[in-house]
Structure formats: C-alpha cells, structure tokens
Amino acid sequence: AFDSTYAEGLALKAAVKWYLGYLSHKEAAPFKIKSFPWYDDLCAVFGKDRATGKHAETVTDVVEELEAEKENTTLGEDDFSNANNVDEVESMSVSDATRGAQSHTQSDGSSKKKRKAANHEELSNALTQSASILAEVIEKASIRLSKAIGEDLNEKHMQLGKELERTTTLTTTQRHKVPRMIMQDNALVSYFFSVPDDEKDEWARLLIDGSL
C-alpha cells in the first residue's frame, strides 16, 4: 500500500544528499564541522512503516475480504433447501461450477490489477510532484545560502586587517602581506577567523614563512 510519507521520505533523503554535497564545496569550509540538524528525525520519517498509508489494509479489512470470498465460492444452506430433491442437487453441472469459480477468480484478479495500477499511478504522481517541489526548494535555498555565505565572506575580508592588528604583533608590512596571501582562498579566510585569538599571531607568521 502506498504511504504518503514514503514520497516525503524520498524528498527528504534527496535534500540530505544535496546538503551534504553542498558542504563539500570549497567555499563552505566553515560549515563542515557543524552537525546536520534534525538528522535523526529525517531518518525516522524515511523509515516509517508504509503499511499506514492511504490504501493500507487493516486486519479487519483482510478478514472481511476473506469472508466475502468464502460467501461467493460456497453454496449456502438455502440453495439446498430450495432444491426439489437430491437428484436436482446432484445434477448441478461440474462445468458450471468450474466456470463460476473461474469467473470469480478472473474478476478478483482484475480488481487487484486495477488497484495495483491505481497505486502505482498515485505513487508516480506523488514522486513527480515531490521532485518538482524539492527542486524549487533546493534552488531557493541554494540562492539564499550562497548569498549569506558571500555576505559573510565580504565582511570577513573587510575585517581581516583589523583582526590581524588586534590579535597579532605583526608589522604593518606583514599585516598587509597576510591578507594578500589568503584572500584568494575563501576557505583560508574563514579558517583564520576560526583560529583562537592567542594562536593567530603564530599562525600568521608560519604563513608568511611558508611553513603552512
């Protein structure tokens, strides 16, 4: 049976893959050490039992279906009581009974095929819709995230000189040299700001000496 959470799970799983792939980008270095939020919740959604979907069958449904089949394939007591005599009952054609059973089986099989086809079509439509929505969400999120990262890096570039002056004992010439060496690599800029203040002086000097 189809469960709407299955399509949601696929969408969420795709979003997780995209998110982790995005973090592998060289400009996303500051985010690599951060844990992915709601990971356990997303796993729980994706792993939810699909037997709870819209077309799921309960135990009651199964019992009712079996009872209905039993009634359709078994002669009732009224059929015998209404017969004129035993000979009339015995004269029932075996071929007629066989055709009746075959007709019921074919009808039941046809109904199941129709239900399966309907379920497959519903699943396909749900996945298509989920993929379309996911693509739109990813595009918007990517634009917002790229913009936020760009603004953050621009701010860091502007603060780099003051940060070197505040946390190091470098000469003026050295303080101008360090930005020129690292501003071409946004990951290095981000890493510099993640270094503890009491280690920034040593880090900058090692960079200038070519030891990093």
N, C-alpha and C positions, 0 to 999 in steps of 0.2 A: 504494500500500500504506500501511496505517496505521502510524504510528510513535508509540509512547507518549510520546516526547519532544515531539511536536507539541502534545499536550494540556498537558504540563508547560510548554512554552514559552508557550502562551496564558495559563496561570495566572500565570506569572512576569511576562509583559508587563502583565497587569492589575494585578499587585502594584506594578509600577514606576509605572504611571499613577496609582494610588491614592497612592503615596508622594509623588510629585511634586505631586499635587493637595493633599495634606495640608500640604506645606511652603508652599503659597500662603496658608495661614491666617495671620491677623494675629498670633496668639499663637506662631507658630512662627518668628519672625524670627531667633532665634539659629542656626537650622539651615539658613537659606537659603544661607549662604556655604560650607556644607560639601558636599563632593563626594559623589555617591551611591556607596556601596560595591558592589563586585562587578558594576558596570555591564557591563564587557566580558565577564565570564563569563556573565552572563544573556543577552547578545546572542548569544554563541556557542551556548548551549543552544537558544535560539529558532530560530537559523538552521541547526541541524543537518540534514543530508540525511535526508528522510523515507523514503528508499529503504532504510534499515537497520532498519525496523520489524519487528514480529512476522510479518506476512504478506508481507514483501518477497520478490521473486523474484531469484535469482541467475542468472548466465549459464548455469550447469548446468541450472537448472530450466527455463529457456526452451528450451534445446537438447532436453532430454528431452521437453518438451511437443510440440515440432515433430516429433520422431521418432515420437511416438505417433500424431500426426495423419497423418503420412505412411503409417504402417503400416495405419491404419484406412481410408485412402482409396485405397490402391494394391493391385492384385491381386498376390499372391505367385507365385513360380515353381511352388509345389506346386499352385496352382489350375489351372495349365495342364497340368502333368504328369499330374494325375488325370483330366483330361478324356479321353473316349473317342476323340475325333477333333477336327480343326479345325472341322468343321461345328458341333459342340456348343458350342465356344467362341464361334463367330461368332453362334450363335443366342441368346446371352445378351441379354435384353431391355434395350434402351436405357432404357426407362421404369423398369425395376427398378433399374438403376444410378443413375438420377437420383433415385429415391425414397430409395435408400440414402444418397446424398450429402446430400440434404435432411434426412434423419433425423439424420445425424451433425452437420450444421450447426445444426439446431434444438437438439439435445442439448447441443452445445458452447456455444451461445448461452445456453441455460437455466442451465447450470452457471456461466457467467460472471456472469449476472444475480444468481444466488444468492450468489456470492462478493461481488459489489459490495454487495448488500443487507446481507450479514453485516458487511462492513467499515464500511458507513455506520452500522449499528446499534451496532457496537462503538465507533466514533468518537463517536456521540451520547451513549452511556452514559459514556464516558471524560470528555467535556466536562462533562456534567451533574455527575458525581462531583467533577471538579476544581473546578467553580464552587462546589459546596457546601462543599468543604474550604477553598477560598480565602476564602469569605465568613466562615467560622468563624475562620480565622487572622487575617483583617483585623480582625474585631470584637475579638478578644482583644488583638491588637497595639495597636489604637486605644485600648483601655481602659488598657493598661499605659503607653503613650506619654503619654496625657492626664494620667494620674496622676503620671508622672515630671515632666512639664512644670509641672503645678500645684505639686508639692512644691518644685521648683527656684525657681519664681517667689515662692512664700511665703517661702522662705529669703532670696531677694534683697530682698524688701520689708523683712524684719526687719533685714537688714544695711545697708540704704541709709543710715541716719543715721550709723552708724559709718564707712561708706565715705566719706561726704562730709567727716566730721571728719578722717579720716586723709589724704585726698588734696587737700583744698581749704583755703583761708583764709577761708571764708565766716563771717559772724557767726552766732550761734545762731539768730536770726530767719530769716536766709537759708537756713540748713540745714534748718529746719522747712518753709520755703516750697517748696523744690525737691521734696521727696517728695510734697507735696500736689499739685504741678503734674504730676508724671509717673506717679504710682501708679495713675491711672485708665487708663493705657495701658501694658499689659504689655510691648509692643514697645519702648517708650521706656526702661523699667526695664532690660530686657535689653541695650539698646544702650548705656546709661550704663555698665554693667559691662564692656562690650567696649572702651570708650574707654581709651586708655593713661592711666596714673596722672598723668603730667605734663601731660595735657590736660584732665583732669576739672574743674579749677578754672575754666578759661576757658569750658568747655562749660556749666557750671552758671551762670556769670554771664551768658552770652549768653541762656540760657533765661529767667533772671529778667528780663532787659531786653527780652525779646520779640524778640530778633534771630534766633532759631532757627525 
